Amino acid sequence: MLGRLMPREGRFFDLFNQHADRIVEGAQHLVQMMQHYADAPVRQRELDAIDQIETSADKITHETVALLHKTFITPFDREDIHQLISQMDDILDLTQDVAESVVLYDIQLVTP
């Protein structure tokens, strides 16, 4: 009876996997942006895609933290879950920062 009343584990691993997928997508768009940097419309399209992906990942981060607050039994330590999802979010934040900075400062890439 008690086991049915207390929230258990939740969907943490699904959320981690969804966020990891967004990290990979963001990185792929950053690579495309750099490979086609001279093409301004492509560069902007890739930057916009990275922005959308980062926003999507933020929602996953918030969902994970909300689930953490309402779940009694977690698959591993609460602090570790919070640290993991926060650091995963940092990856996409930095990916977005790199993309925005390259465009903002009009950094010209030199190819060998």
KADA-V234752 format. One record per pair of residues at least 24 apart in sequence whose C-alpha atoms are under 6 Angstrom apart, sorted by sequence separation. I is the first residue (numbers start at 1). J is the second residue. D is the distance in Angstrom with one decimal. If there is no record, write none. Layout:
i: [I & I]
j: [J & J]
d: [D & D]
This chain:
i: [26 & 19 & 54 & 8 & 7 & 8 & 9 & 7 & 8 & 9 & 9 & 23]
j: [50 & 57 & 92 & 71 & 71 & 72 & 73 & 72 & 73 & 74 & 75 & 92]
d: [5.3 & 5.7 & 5.9 & 5.8 & 5.1 & 5.9 & 5.4 & 5.3 & 4.8 & 4.5 & 5.6 & 5.9]
